[in-house]
Amino acid sequence: MVLTTDRLLLRLWRAGDVEPFVALNADPAVTEFLPGPVTPEQAAALFDAQNAMYARHGCCYFAAELKETGELAGFVGLKYQDFSVPFAPCHEVGWRLASRYWGCGLASEGARAALRFGFERLALDEIVSFTVTDNARSRRLMQRLGMVRDPQGDFAHPALPAGHPLSRHVLYRLPRAAFGT
């Protein structure tokens, strides 16, 4: 299964994606609001987990490949989340692109395709997104996508230790009825 946009192919992960994914995660700008760089073993495990999630739930963070060059730009997609927060289980729209692709609309293009897929193909009633409180770039994108912040849903991410500087997350929501293409 592949989703397409004007400039992207959103597809399942392949072994050849490891090296470019590790390289984009070695950029401190990319990992500013993430726990850190990614090893090849972590990348391979992430790819296996995402492909398995697609098999189970019909969605995942897809590899985002540039149509024009075949280059891996990062990922965009929907992830089924069932961790210990009040709004879960849920489906989260998320993205991570190499910094050289920031500001050219690829994240919003891919995220809109993922949202459309979630609402139209998976018949989801709501899709959420969340990020570290200080991640203004991602928060602006969430707002451009029509998502609305739910301050009552803000949370400490359970995958991070209490008090970790990246633990506090803000929650944005988008109900199907509010989605505009």
Secondary structure, DSSP 4 states (H G I P E B T S, - for coil): --EE-SSEEEE---GGGHHHHHHHHTSTTTTTTSS----HHHHHHHHHHHHHHHHHHS--EEEEEETTT--EEEEEEEEEE-SSSTT-SEEEEEEEE-GGGTTTTHHHHHHHHHHHIIIIIS--SEEEEEEETT-HHHHHHHHHTT-EE-GGG-EE-TTS-TT-TT-EEEEEEEEGGG---
